[in-house]
């Protein structure tokens, strides 16, 4: 099993920045992908960014504003130029072999 714990969410004004962190523990050997998803009220959960094998990919809506990076069993999401549409619960995700693991989620609210 893999446990994921997120931190770093909060309230920020439009144009501001936040950094989300996620720490994996447990059986972390063999995690081959880590990433971030988000879910806004009334919407489906969507992929924000994922890092796999040293490469990263992003949703079109966050390209150029968000950066994902991984340091061993931790993954971070640097979010700049935040917009109200970025408001959502952000979930850390890890894939180990063929099993998916999720964190409990952290709220990000972008509002003036």
C-alpha positions in Angstrom: 0.0 0.0 0.0 1.0 3.6 -0.6 -0.2 6.5 1.5 -0.3 10.0 0.1 -0.6 13.2 2.2 -1.1 16.6 0.5 -0.5 20.0 1.9 -0.2 23.6 0.7 -3.8 24.4 -0.3 -5.6 27.6 0.7 -7.1 30.9 -0.4 -5.3 33.1 -2.9 -6.2 36.1 -4.9 -6.3 35.9 -8.7 -2.8 36.2 -10.2 -1.3 34.7 -7.0 0.7 31.6 -6.5 0.6 28.4 -4.4 2.7 25.3 -4.1 1.1 22.0 -3.3 3.1 19.2 -1.8 2.5 15.5 -1.6 4.5 13.0 0.4 4.2 9.3 -0.4 4.9 6.7 2.3 4.5 2.9 2.6 5.6 0.7 -0.2 6.9 3.5 -2.5 9.3 1.3 -4.4 8.0 0.9 -7.9 5.9 4.0 -8.1 6.2 4.8 -11.8 4.0 7.9 -12.0 2.9 10.7 -9.7 0.6 13.5 -10.5 -2.2 15.9 -9.6 -5.9 15.9 -10.4 -8.6 18.3 -9.4 -12.3 18.4 -9.0 -14.4 21.5 -9.0 -18.0 21.5 -7.6 -20.4 19.8 -10.1 -17.6 18.7 -12.4 -15.7 15.5 -13.0 -12.2 15.0 -11.6 -9.6 16.0 -14.2 -5.9 15.5 -14.7 -3.8 18.6 -14.0 -0.3 17.3 -14.4 1.6 14.1 -14.3 5.3 13.2 -14.1 6.5 9.8 -15.4 10.0 8.7 -16.1 11.5 12.1 -15.9 9.0 13.7 -18.2 5.9 15.8 -17.4 2.6 16.5 -19.1 -0.1 19.1 -18.4 -3.7 19.9 -19.1 -4.0 22.6 -21.7 -5.7 24.8 -19.2 -2.6 25.0 -16.9 0.3 24.9 -19.4 2.7 27.7 -18.9 1.3 28.4 -15.4 1.8 25.2 -13.4 4.9 23.2 -13.0 5.1 19.6 -11.6 8.3 18.2 -10.1 9.2 15.1 -8.2 11.8 14.4 -5.6 11.9 10.7 -4.8 8.7 10.0 -2.9 7.4 13.6 -3.0 5.7 15.4 -5.8 5.0 19.2 -5.9 2.8 21.4 -8.0 3.9 25.0 -8.4 0.9 27.0 -9.4 1.4 30.6 -10.7 -1.0 33.1 -12.3 -3.9 31.4 -10.6 -7.4 32.1 -11.9 -10.8 31.6 -10.3 -11.4 28.7 -12.6 -8.5 26.9 -10.8 -10.7 26.7 -7.7 -11.1 23.0 -6.9 -10.0 20.2 -4.5 -6.6 19.0 -5.7 -5.8 15.3 -5.3 -2.4 13.7 -5.3 -2.2 10.5 -7.4 0.4 7.8 -7.6 0.5 4.7 -9.7 2.5 1.7 -8.6 2.7 -1.1 -11.2 -1.0 -1.4 -12.0 -2.6 0.1 -8.9 -3.7 3.7 -8.3 -3.5 5.5 -5.0 -5.1 8.8 -4.0 -4.5 11.4 -1.3 -7.4 12.9 0.7 -7.4 16.2 -1.3 -6.5 19.8 -0.5 -8.8 22.8 -1.2 -7.5 25.6 -3.5 -9.7 28.6 -3.7 -8.9 31.5 -6.0 -10.9 34.5 -5.2 -10.6 38.3 -4.5 
